């Protein structure tokens, strides 16, 4: 029986390899809903200019798949053949939707205002401030999935990491998970993985000495539609996120930090640095005093 099935399969494969497909769009996604029959599938594909020959239905009938279609969305592009389309459906190679949360991204980069409000209602969060509370990753889901449940995976993973590293932190001066998250979000924006612990140490040192943080990324976060050019006027802008004017931490996180950033805040490097200036991609010059910092600014920024 197995040999006979394989012979039939190869026969269908040969027939399909001779068939060509010409449809209206370069690519499209079609959907198989719950309860759809093979006839519904044929009608949906015909709307896109794809007419399935009778042999396709025979193929599905032979293997008992005509009444057992996998619910989902299927992606088709102009480079495929009729055989490819048939096998995509037959072997249930569904197309997954994705939401990508980048390290250091703002919540507005991947969610709309209505999606944020919907998630807060879903989680019963009265003060809907979610900045920093989503674990950076790519999440796959299907059209019938509850989008809030997808977001909840990212939310719960970030809470898990936050609670883990907050409980393990070496410095007791940070009293709340919220402040811990804020520092991690700044570290994420200001450094690459190779220097996160160094930068975290600078932030701790400045906070302990009650110095203003004077960090550009906090200022930028408070500017709507930032154009990429931070000016002296921006540094004088009256904003709760302007760490050149205000002491202490900004009121919320400024990005969604990675697990590496959370770990760096839990285990910062012990040093006397109070300043840093960018000298290359993922590299900073660190200084213990303002005079040396000015020299570094002159060397790596002004010139």
C-alpha positions as CSV (number, residue, x, y, z in Angstrom):
1,X,0.0,0.0,0.0
2,X,2.8,2.4,0.8
3,X,4.5,1.7,-2.5
4,X,1.2,2.3,-4.3
5,X,0.8,5.6,-2.5
6,X,4.3,6.7,-3.4
7,X,3.6,5.8,-7.1
8,X,0.4,7.9,-7.0
9,X,2.3,10.7,-5.3
10,X,5.0,10.8,-7.9
11,X,2.4,10.7,-10.6
12,X,0.7,13.7,-9.2
13,X,4.1,15.4,-8.8
14,X,4.9,14.9,-12.4
15,X,1.5,16.3,-13.6
16,X,1.8,19.3,-11.4
17,X,5.3,20.0,-12.6
18,X,3.9,20.5,-16.1
19,X,1.3,23.0,-14.9
20,X,1.9,26.7,-14.8
21,X,0.2,29.4,-12.8
22,X,-0.6,32.9,-13.9
23,X,-2.4,35.0,-11.2
24,X,-3.2,38.7,-10.9
25,X,-0.9,39.7,-8.0
26,X,2.8,39.3,-7.4
27,X,2.0,37.7,-4.1
28,X,-1.1,37.3,-1.9
29,X,-2.3,35.6,1.2
30,X,-5.4,33.5,1.1
31,X,-7.2,32.1,4.1
32,X,-8.8,28.8,5.0
33,X,-11.4,29.4,7.6
34,X,-12.9,26.9,10.0
35,X,-15.5,24.8,8.2
36,X,-14.2,25.6,4.7
37,X,-14.6,22.8,2.2
38,X,-12.3,22.1,-0.8
39,X,-14.9,23.9,-3.0
40,X,-14.5,27.0,-0.8
41,X,-10.7,26.7,-1.3
42,X,-11.2,26.5,-5.1
43,X,-13.5,29.6,-5.1
44,X,-11.1,31.7,-3.1
45,X,-8.1,30.8,-5.3
46,X,-10.2,31.4,-8.5
47,X,-10.8,35.0,-7.3
48,X,-7.0,35.4,-7.5
49,X,-6.9,34.0,-11.0
50,X,-5.9,30.5,-10.0
51,X,-8.0,27.7,-11.4
52,X,-7.3,24.4,-9.8
53,X,-7.5,21.5,-12.2
54,X,-9.6,18.4,-11.4
55,X,-6.5,16.4,-10.6
56,X,-5.9,18.6,-7.6
57,X,-9.2,17.6,-6.1
58,X,-8.4,14.0,-6.9
59,X,-5.1,14.4,-5.1
60,X,-6.7,15.6,-1.9
61,X,-9.5,13.0,-2.2
62,X,-7.0,10.2,-2.5
63,X,-5.1,11.2,0.7
64,X,-8.3,12.1,2.6
65,X,-7.3,15.8,2.9
66,X,-10.3,17.3,1.1
67,X,-12.4,17.4,4.3
68,X,-9.4,18.1,6.6
69,X,-8.0,21.4,5.4
70,X,-5.7,23.2,7.9
71,X,-7.2,26.5,9.1
72,X,-4.8,29.3,8.5
73,X,-3.3,31.8,6.1
74,X,-1.2,30.7,3.1
75,X,1.3,32.9,1.3
76,X,1.6,32.5,-2.5
77,X,3.9,34.5,-4.8
78,X,4.4,34.6,-8.5
79,X,7.5,32.4,-8.6
80,X,5.6,29.3,-7.5
81,X,4.0,26.5,-9.6
82,X,0.7,24.8,-9.2
83,X,2.5,21.9,-7.5
84,X,4.0,24.4,-5.0
85,X,0.6,25.8,-4.2
86,X,-1.0,22.4,-3.8
87,X,1.8,21.1,-1.6
88,X,1.8,24.2,0.5
89,X,-1.8,23.6,1.4
90,X,-1.5,19.8,1.6
91,X,1.5,19.9,4.0
92,X,-0.1,22.7,6.0
93,X,2.8,25.2,5.5
94,X,0.8,28.1,6.9
95,X,2.0,31.7,6.8
96,X,2.6,33.2,10.3
97,X,2.1,36.8,11.1
98,X,4.9,38.4,13.1
99,X,5.4,41.2,15.5
100,X,9.1,42.2,16.0
101,X,10.1,44.1,19.1
102,X,13.7,45.4,18.7
103,X,16.1,45.9,21.5
104,X,15.9,49.6,22.5
105,X,12.7,50.2,20.6
106,X,9.9,52.4,21.9
107,X,6.4,51.0,22.3
108,X,5.1,53.4,19.7
109,X,7.5,51.7,17.2
110,X,5.5,48.5,17.1
111,X,2.1,49.2,18.6
112,X,-0.6,51.8,17.8
113,X,-2.3,53.8,20.5
114,X,-5.5,51.7,20.2
115,X,-3.5,48.5,20.6
116,X,-1.8,49.8,23.7
117,X,-5.1,50.8,25.2
118,X,-6.6,47.5,24.3
119,X,-3.8,45.6,26.0
120,X,-4.1,47.7,29.2
121,X,-7.8,46.8,29.3
122,X,-6.9,43.2,28.7
123,X,-4.4,43.3,31.7
124,X,-6.6,45.6,33.8
125,X,-3.7,48.1,34.0
126,X,-5.3,51.4,35.1
127,X,-2.3,53.6,34.5
128,X,-1.5,52.6,31.0
129,X,2.3,53.1,30.9
130,X,3.9,50.1,29.2
131,X,7.2,51.6,28.1
132,X,10.0,49.1,28.7
133,X,7.7,46.2,29.6
134,X,8.0,44.1,26.5
135,X,10.7,41.6,25.9
136,X,12.5,42.2,22.6
137,X,12.0,39.3,20.3
138,X,10.1,38.2,17.2
139,X,6.7,36.6,17.9
140,X,4.8,34.5,15.5
141,X,1.0,34.2,15.5
142,X,-1.9,33.3,13.3
143,X,-4.9,35.3,12.2
144,X,-7.3,33.7,14.7
145,X,-5.0,34.3,17.7
146,X,-5.9,36.9,20.2
147,X,-3.3,39.7,19.6
148,X,-3.4,40.6,23.3
149,X,-2.3,37.1,24.2
150,X,0.6,37.4,21.8
151,X,1.6,40.7,23.5
152,X,1.2,39.0,26.8
153,X,3.9,36.6,26.0
154,X,6.4,39.5,25.5
155,X,5.0,41.3,28.6
156,X,5.3,38.2,30.9
157,X,8.8,37.4,29.7
158,X,10.0,41.0,30.4
159,X,8.4,40.8,33.9
160,X,10.1,37.5,34.5
161,X,13.5,38.9,33.6
162,X,12.9,42.1,35.5
163,X,12.0,40.3,38.6
164,X,14.8,37.9,38.3
165,X,17.6,40.4,37.9
166,X,16.1,42.9,40.3
167,X,16.2,40.1,43.0
168,X,19.8,39.3,42.1
169,X,21.1,42.9,42.0
170,X,24.3,43.8,43.9
171,X,23.4,47.4,44.6
172,X,20.6,48.1,47.1
173,X,20.3,51.8,46.3
174,X,17.7,51.0,43.6
175,X,14.6,50.3,45.6
176,X,11.9,49.6,43.0
177,X,11.7,47.4,39.9
178,X,10.4,50.4,38.0
179,X,13.6,52.4,38.6
180,X,15.6,49.3,37.8
181,X,13.8,49.0,34.5
182,X,14.4,52.7,33.8
183,X,18.1,52.4,34.2
184,X,18.2,49.3,32.0
185,X,16.3,51.2,29.3
186,X,18.9,54.0,29.4
187,X,21.8,51.5,29.3
188,X,20.1,49.8,26.2
189,X,20.0,53.1,24.4
190,X,23.5,54.3,25.3
191,X,25.6,51.2,24.8
192,X,26.2,47.9,23.0
193,X,26.4,44.7,24.9
194,X,30.2,45.0,25.2
195,X,29.9,48.1,27.4
196,X,26.6,47.8,29.1
197,X,28.1,47.0,32.5
198,X,30.5,50.0,32.2
199,X,27.7,52.4,31.4
200,X,25.5,51.0,34.1
201,X,28.3,51.7,36.5
202,X,28.5,55.3,35.4
203,X,24.8,55.8,36.0
204,X,25.0,54.3,39.5
205,X,28.0,56.5,40.3
206,X,26.2,59.7,39.2
207,X,23.1,58.8,41.1
208,X,25.0,58.1,44.2
209,X,26.8,61.4,43.9
210,X,23.4,63.1,43.3
211,X,24.7,64.4,39.9
212,X,22.4,65.0,37.0
213,X,22.6,62.1,34.6
214,X,23.0,64.4,31.5
215,X,22.3,61.6,29.0
216,X,21.2,62.4,25.5
217,X,18.9,59.5,25.0
218,X,16.6,60.6,27.8
219,X,16.3,64.1,26.2
220,X,15.6,62.5,22.8
221,X,12.8,60.4,24.3
222,X,11.0,63.5,25.4
223,X,11.1,65.1,21.9
224,X,8.1,64.3,19.6
225,X,9.1,63.4,16.1
226,X,12.9,63.7,16.8
227,X,14.7,64.4,13.5
228,X,18.0,62.9,14.5
229,X,19.9,66.1,15.3
230,X,20.2,66.9,19.0
231,X,20.8,70.7,19.5
232,X,21.7,72.9,22.4
233,X,18.1,74.2,22.3
234,X,16.9,70.6,22.8
235,X,19.2,70.3,25.9
236,X,17.5,73.4,27.4
237,X,14.0,72.1,26.5
238,X,11.7,71.9,29.6
239,X,10.8,68.2,29.8
240,X,10.5,65.7,32.6
241,X,12.8,63.5,30.4
242,X,15.6,66.2,30.2
243,X,18.3,64.7,32.4
244,X,20.4,67.8,31.8
245,X,17.9,69.9,33.7
246,X,16.4,67.4,36.2
247,X,18.1,65.3,38.9
248,X,17.5,61.6,39.2
249,X,15.8,59.2,36.8
250,X,13.2,60.1,34.2
251,X,9.6,59.2,35.2
252,X,9.4,56.1,32.9
253,X,11.6,53.8,30.9
254,X,12.7,55.2,27.5
255,X,13.0,51.9,25.6
256,X,12.4,48.2,25.8
257,X,15.7,46.8,27.2
258,X,17.1,43.4,26.4
259,X,17.9,40.8,29.0
260,X,21.6,41.8,28.6
261,X,20.8,45.4,29.7
262,X,18.8,44.1,32.7
263,X,21.7,41.9,33.7
264,X,24.2,44.8,33.3
265,X,22.1,46.9,35.8
266,X,22.0,44.0,38.2
267,X,25.8,43.5,38.0
268,X,27.4,46.8,37.0
269,X,31.1,47.3,36.7
270,X,32.7,48.8,39.8
271,X,34.7,51.8,38.8
272,X,35.1,55.6,39.4
273,X,33.9,56.8,35.9
274,X,31.4,59.6,35.9
275,X,31.4,60.5,32.2
276,X,31.5,58.8,28.8
277,X,31.6,60.0,25.2
278,X,31.2,58.0,22.0
279,X,34.4,57.5,20.1
280,X,33.3,54.8,17.7
281,X,30.5,52.4,17.1
282,X,29.9,50.5,20.3
283,X,32.9,52.2,21.9
284,X,33.1,55.0,24.4
285,X,35.8,57.0,26.2
286,X,35.2,56.9,29.9
287,X,36.5,59.6,32.3
288,X,36.6,60.1,36.1
289,X,36.6,63.9,36.0
290,X,35.1,66.7,33.9
291,X,38.5,68.0,32.6
292,X,39.3,64.6,31.0
293,X,35.8,64.4,29.7
294,X,36.1,67.7,27.9
295,X,39.3,66.5,26.3
296,X,37.6,63.4,25.1
297,X,34.7,65.4,23.7
298,X,37.2,67.6,21.9
299,X,39.0,64.6,20.5
300,X,36.1,62.4,19.5
301,X,33.2,64.7,18.9
302,X,34.2,68.3,18.1
303,X,36.9,67.2,15.7
